[in-house]
Amino acid sequence: MEWIKELARETAVSDQCQVLVVGGGFAGVSAALAAARCGKRVILLEREYMLGGLGTAGLITIYLPICDGLGHQVCYGMNDEFIRLSVKHGSEGRYPAHWFTQATVEARKNKMRFMVQYNPHLLAIELEALLLDAGVEILYGTLACGTVLENRRITAVIVENKSGRSAIAVDSVIDCTGDADIAAMSGVPTCINTDGNPLAAWYYHITDGQLHLNQFGLADVRNDMEDREQTLTSNLRISGLDAKEVSRFAAAAHQAIGQDVEERRKRGADTVPVTIATIPQLRMTRRIQGETTISQTMPPEQISDSVGLYSDWTKPGPVYALPLGAMYHHAVSNLLVAGRCLSADHDMWNLTRVIPVCVVSGQAAGTAFGIGKDVDSLDITQLQTMLKKAGVRLYPREIC
């Protein structure tokens, strides 16, 4: 590899905030909202021009279950708020009416789990309005490209956007990039998903006057949950951390969509594609190695630093508690991660990367830095009390 030497430069501090959230997916939205509701000045950085991440720009528009599949709701707090907000203007297929009423556990048991399919564009607009109303400043088209550290603390994050290159001075940072980008930049130990990401090319089309979401390729639904139109065969697998391979991944998805539309038309269907994903549909790329690594063998009632509950989206029954220790590493005291880059072993990584857990971890991170500036001095009892006041359930004994 050849190297060049860039000229030394002074970078202007363009802004400052108490809590900087990097990434505007479901984790980032919940983190920013929670910190703002605690009265903090919050800036949210988002590289695209809409909120929601994979759940909107990526067209993965299924809010996976926030219940245990046995009739009990598990995820509360902002999950309860967001899942209802997602179908404020109507659903797009999955809508378990029995979960939106005062139905009993028995009435909900053995029926569709508490999961919905929503419109990505309307939800992105609603999430944006929610943050703006809470006083969060959103910087779209902004990429975090470096951090400044002093004594185990991030003091500033270097950003680039239409205004150029600048720094934002911070008290605390929440990494919601999905790829643990801020953590990796700051020296936090990380792991890469060595299995890689299979090709996914979900897209919307109108066929014979009806709107369809084609869950083309890898899908976050089991066969008994899904109503898929056609599967996508591809041997492509990528880490998601190399620019060239991510570009090839995106191009392969585009080509597959084009071919699928052509084949439908050859079969006589009147098919018109109306929306394709504007970000690559990657699930598991890089995660932190935190103070705690989540595994299936951890009894939820024994997790003393639980900040919320979540279920197994792949099967009914299991309920897990999320430990705060899976959201940070002692190398950086004022950094928490939320979303799909939590510290989890491989099996649990697949369970913790989805929307409900992104919201649980985002709300916990935003609340934590809403009451303090770093993890070292954080009072876990105070954090848990604040979360419970916001409706979050911390242990399985609290659900009914």
C-alpha positions in Angstrom: 0.0 0.0 0.0 1.3 3.4 -0.9 0.9 6.3 1.5 0.8 10.1 1.2 1.3 12.6 3.9 -1.6 15.0 4.4 -0.9 18.6 5.4 -1.4 19.4 9.1 -4.6 21.3 9.6 -6.6 23.0 12.4 -10.1 21.8 12.7 -12.7 24.3 13.9 -15.1 23.4 16.7 -18.4 24.0 15.0 -20.7 23.1 17.9 -20.9 21.5 21.3 -23.5 19.4 23.1 -24.0 17.4 26.2 -24.9 14.2 24.4 -23.9 13.4 20.8 -25.7 10.4 19.2 -24.0 9.0 16.1 -26.5 7.2 13.8 -30.2 7.8 13.4 -31.6 4.3 13.2 -34.1 3.1 15.9 -31.3 2.9 18.5 -30.2 6.5 17.7 -33.7 7.9 17.7 -34.5 6.3 21.1 -31.1 7.3 22.6 -31.5 11.0 21.4 -35.1 11.1 22.6 -34.4 9.7 26.0 -31.5 12.1 26.6 -33.5 15.1 25.4 -36.4 14.1 27.7 -33.9 14.2 30.6 -33.2 17.9 29.6 -29.9 17.4 27.8 -28.8 19.3 24.7 -28.6 16.5 22.1 -27.2 16.5 18.6 -27.9 13.5 16.4 -25.7 12.8 13.4 -27.2 10.8 10.5 -25.3 10.2 7.3 -28.5 9.7 5.2 -31.4 12.2 4.9 -34.0 10.3 6.8 -34.3 8.6 10.2 -34.9 4.9 10.9 -31.8 3.3 9.4 -32.5 -0.2 8.1 -36.1 0.1 9.3 -36.9 2.9 6.8 -34.1 3.7 4.3 -33.2 0.0 4.3 -36.9 -1.1 3.8 -36.7 -3.7 6.5 -40.1 -2.6 7.6 -41.1 -5.3 10.0 -41.2 -4.4 13.7 -40.2 -7.7 15.1 -42.0 -9.1 18.2 -42.0 -7.2 21.5 -43.8 -10.1 23.2 -42.7 -13.6 24.2 -45.1 -15.5 21.9 -47.0 -16.8 24.9 -49.3 -13.8 25.3 -47.1 -11.5 27.4 -45.7 -8.2 26.3 -42.0 -8.0 27.1 -40.7 -4.7 25.7 -42.3 -1.6 27.1 -41.1 2.0 27.3 -40.2 3.5 23.9 -40.9 0.2 22.2 -44.5 0.4 23.2 -44.5 4.0 22.0 -42.7 3.4 18.7 -44.6 0.2 17.6 -47.9 2.1 18.0 -46.4 5.1 16.2 -45.3 2.9 13.3 -48.9 2.0 12.5 -50.4 5.4 13.3 -51.3 5.8 9.6 -52.2 2.2 9.1 -50.3 -1.1 8.7 -49.0 -2.8 5.6 -50.0 -6.3 6.3 -49.2 -7.6 9.7 -51.4 -6.0 12.3 -52.3 -8.1 15.4 -55.4 -6.2 16.5 -55.6 -8.3 19.7 -52.4 -6.5 20.9 -53.9 -3.1 20.5 -56.8 -3.8 22.7 -57.3 -4.8 26.4 -57.3 -8.5 25.4 -56.3 -11.1 28.0 -53.1 -13.2 27.9 -55.2 -16.2 26.9 -56.8 -14.2 24.1 -53.3 -13.2 22.8 -51.8 -16.6 23.2 -51.3 -18.8 20.1 -52.1 -15.8 17.9 -49.9 -13.5 15.9 -47.1 -12.1 18.0 -46.9 -8.4 18.8 -45.2 -7.4 15.5 -46.3 -5.1 12.7 -45.4 -4.2 9.2 -45.4 -0.4 8.6 -44.8 2.2 5.9 -41.1 3.3 6.1 -41.7 6.9 4.7 -44.5 7.8 7.1 -42.6 6.4 10.1 -39.4 8.3 9.2 -41.4 11.5 9.1 -43.1 10.7 12.5 -39.7 9.9 14.1 -38.2 13.2 12.9 -41.2 15.2 14.2 -40.8 13.4 17.6 -37.1 14.4 17.9 -37.6 17.9 16.7 -40.5 18.4 19.2 -38.1 17.2 22.0 -35.5 19.7 21.0 -33.0 17.3 19.4 -30.8 18.9 16.7 -30.5 16.6 13.7 -27.5 16.9 11.4 -28.3 15.0 8.2 -25.7 14.1 5.6 -23.1 14.1 8.3 -20.4 11.4 8.8 -18.3 11.0 12.0 -14.8 10.4 10.8 -12.7 10.6 14.0 -12.6 11.1 17.7 -10.4 13.2 20.1 -9.6 11.5 23.4 -8.1 12.7 26.7 -7.8 10.6 29.8 -10.2 7.8 28.6 -12.8 10.4 27.5 -14.0 11.5 24.1 -13.8 15.3 24.1 -14.8 15.9 20.5 -15.9 14.0 17.4 -14.6 15.0 14.0 -17.4 15.3 11.4 -17.7 16.0 7.7 -20.7 17.3 5.9 -21.8 19.9 3.4 -20.2 22.6 5.6 -16.9 20.8 5.4 -14.8 19.3 8.2 -15.2 20.4 11.8 -15.4 19.1 15.4 -18.2 18.8 17.8 -17.3 19.1 21.5 -19.1 16.6 23.7 -19.7 15.5 27.2 -20.9 12.1 26.2 -21.2 10.0 23.1 -23.6 7.2 22.1 -22.5 5.0 19.2 -25.6 4.0 17.3 -23.8 3.5 13.9 -24.7 -0.2 13.8 -21.0 -1.0 13.0 -19.4 0.2 16.2 -17.6 2.9 14.2 -17.1 5.3 17.1 -16.0 2.5 19.4 -13.5 1.3 16.9 -12.2 4.8 16.3 -11.7 5.3 20.0 -9.8 2.1 20.7 -12.6 0.0 22.2 -12.0 -3.7 21.4 -14.3 -5.0 18.7 -15.3 -8.3 16.9 -16.2 -8.8 13.3 -18.9 -11.2 12.1 -16.8 -13.8 10.3 -19.9 -15.4 8.8 -20.5 -12.4 6.6 -23.8 -10.9 5.4 -25.8 -12.7 2.7 -27.4 -10.7 -0.1 -30.7 -9.0 0.6 -32.6 -6.8 -1.9 -36.0 -6.0 -0.4 -38.0 -3.6 -2.5 -41.5 -2.3 -3.0 -43.4 -2.8 -6.2 -46.9 -2.3 -7.6 -48.2 -5.3 -9.4 -51.7 -5.3 -11.0 -52.6 -2.3 -9.0 -51.5 -3.7 -5.6 -48.5 -2.5 -3.5 -46.2 -5.3 -2.3 -43.1 -5.5 -0.2 -40.9 -8.2 -1.7 -38.7 -9.6 1.0 -36.1 -10.5 -1.6 -33.1 -12.4 -0.2 -32.2 -12.6 3.5 -35.3 -11.9 5.6 -35.7 -11.4 9.4 -38.8 -13.6 9.5 -39.3 -17.3 9.8 -41.2 -19.4 7.2 -44.3 -19.5 9.5 -44.2 -15.7 9.9 -43.6 -14.7 6.4 -45.5 -14.2 3.2 -42.6 -14.0 0.8 -43.0 -13.7 -2.9 -39.7 -15.2 -4.1 -36.4 -16.1 -2.7 -33.1 -14.8 -4.0 -30.2 -17.2 -4.6 -26.7 -15.7 -4.2 -23.3 -16.9 -2.9 -22.3 -13.3 -2.0 -21.3 -12.7 1.6 -19.5 -9.7 2.9 -18.3 -8.3 6.2 -19.9 -4.9 5.5 -16.7 -3.0 6.6 -15.0 -2.6 3.3 -16.1 0.2 0.9 -15.5 -1.8 -2.3 -17.3 -4.9 -1.1 -20.3 -2.9 0.2 -20.5 -1.2 -3.1 -20.5 -4.5 -4.9 -23.2 -5.7 -2.5 -25.4 -2.7 -3.3 -24.9 -3.1 -7.0 -25.7 -6.8 -6.8 -29.0 -6.0 -5.0 -29.9 -3.5 -7.6 -29.2 -5.9 -10.4 -31.2 -8.7 -8.7 -34.2 -6.3 -8.4 -34.0 -5.3 -12.0 -33.9 -9.0 -13.1 -36.8 -9.8 -10.8 -39.0 -7.1 -12.3 -38.1 -8.3 -15.8 -39.0 -11.9 -15.0 -42.3 -10.8 -13.5 -43.1 -8.9 -16.7 -42.2 -11.8 -18.8 -44.7 -13.9 -16.9 -47.4 -11.3 -17.8 -47.5 -9.3 -14.5 -47.9 -5.5 -14.7 -45.0 -4.8 -12.2 -43.6 -1.4 -11.5 -40.8 -1.0 -8.8 -41.6 2.0 -6.7 -38.9 2.0 -3.9 -35.6 0.4 -3.5 -33.4 0.6 -0.4 -31.0 3.6 -0.3 -28.7 1.9 2.2 -27.2 -1.7 2.0 -29.3 -4.2 3.9 -26.5 -5.5 6.2 -27.4 -7.1 9.5 -24.3 -8.0 11.5 -20.9 -6.4 10.8 -18.9 -5.3 13.8 -19.7 -5.2 17.5 -17.9 -4.2 20.7 -16.3 -6.6 23.2 -17.9 -5.1 26.3 -17.5 -5.6 30.0 -20.2 -8.2 29.7 -20.9 -10.5 26.7 -24.5 -11.6 26.4 -25.1 -15.3 26.1 -28.1 -17.6 26.4 -26.8 -19.1 29.6 -27.2 -15.8 31.6 -30.2 -16.0 33.9 -32.1 -12.7 33.4 -33.1 -12.4 37.1 -29.4 -12.5 38.1 -28.3 -9.6 35.8 -27.9 -6.9 38.4 -27.4 -4.1 35.8 -30.4 -5.0 33.7 -31.7 -2.0 31.6 -34.6 -3.7 29.9 -36.1 -6.9 28.5 -36.4 -8.5 25.1 -37.6 -11.7 23.6 -36.5 -14.2 21.1 -37.9 -13.1 17.8 -37.2 -16.5 16.2 -39.3 -18.6 18.6 -41.8 -18.2 21.5 -40.8 -18.5 25.1 -37.3 -17.1 26.0 -37.1 -13.7 27.6 -33.7 -12.0 28.2 -32.5 -9.1 30.3 -30.0 -6.6 28.7 -27.0 -5.8 30.9 -25.6 -2.3 30.8 -22.2 -4.0 30.8 -22.8 -5.2 27.2 -23.0 -1.5 26.1 -19.6 -0.2 27.1 -15.9 -1.0 27.6 -13.8 0.6 30.3 -11.3 1.9 27.7 -13.6 4.9 27.1 -15.6 6.1 30.1 -18.1 8.5 28.3 -19.1 6.2 25.4 -22.0 3.8 25.3 -23.1 1.8 22.3 -26.7 0.9 21.4 -28.3 -1.0 18.6 -26.9 -3.9 16.6 -23.3 -3.7 17.9 -23.8 -4.7 21.5 -21.4 -7.2 23.1 -23.0 -10.6 22.5 -21.9 -14.0 21.4 -22.7 -15.1 17.9 -26.1 -16.7 18.7 -27.3 -13.8 20.8 -25.9 -11.2 18.3 -28.6 -12.5 15.9 -31.3 -11.8 18.6 -30.0 -8.5 19.8 -29.5 -6.8 16.4 -33.3 -6.2 15.7 -35.5 -3.2 16.3 -36.9 -4.0 19.7 -33.4 -4.5 21.2 -32.1 -1.4 19.4 -34.9 0.6 21.1 -34.3 -1.0 24.6 -30.5 -0.3 24.4 -31.0 3.2 22.9 -33.5 4.3 25.6 -31.1 2.9 28.3 -28.1 4.7 26.8 -29.9 8.0 26.4 -31.3 7.8 29.9 -27.8 6.9 31.3 -26.2 10.0 29.8 -29.3 12.0 30.6 -28.4 11.6 34.3 -24.6 11.5 34.1 -21.6 12.1 31.9 -19.8 8.8 32.1 -20.2 5.2 33.0 -17.6 5.3 35.7 -19.7 7.4 38.0 -23.1 6.2 36.8 -25.5 5.1 39.6 -27.1 2.0 38.2 -29.9 2.1 40.7 -30.8 5.6 39.7 -30.7 4.6 36.0 -33.0 1.6 36.7 -35.4 3.8 38.6 -35.6 6.3 35.8 -36.2 3.5 33.2 -38.9 2.0 35.3 -40.6 5.4 35.6 -40.5 5.5 31.8 -42.4 2.2 31.7 -39.4 -0.1 31.0 -39.6 -3.6 32.6 -36.2 -4.8 33.9 -36.9 -8.4 34.9 -39.2 -11.2 33.8 -41.0 -11.2 37.1 -42.3 -7.7 36.2 -44.2 -8.8 33.1 -47.7 -10.2 33.2 
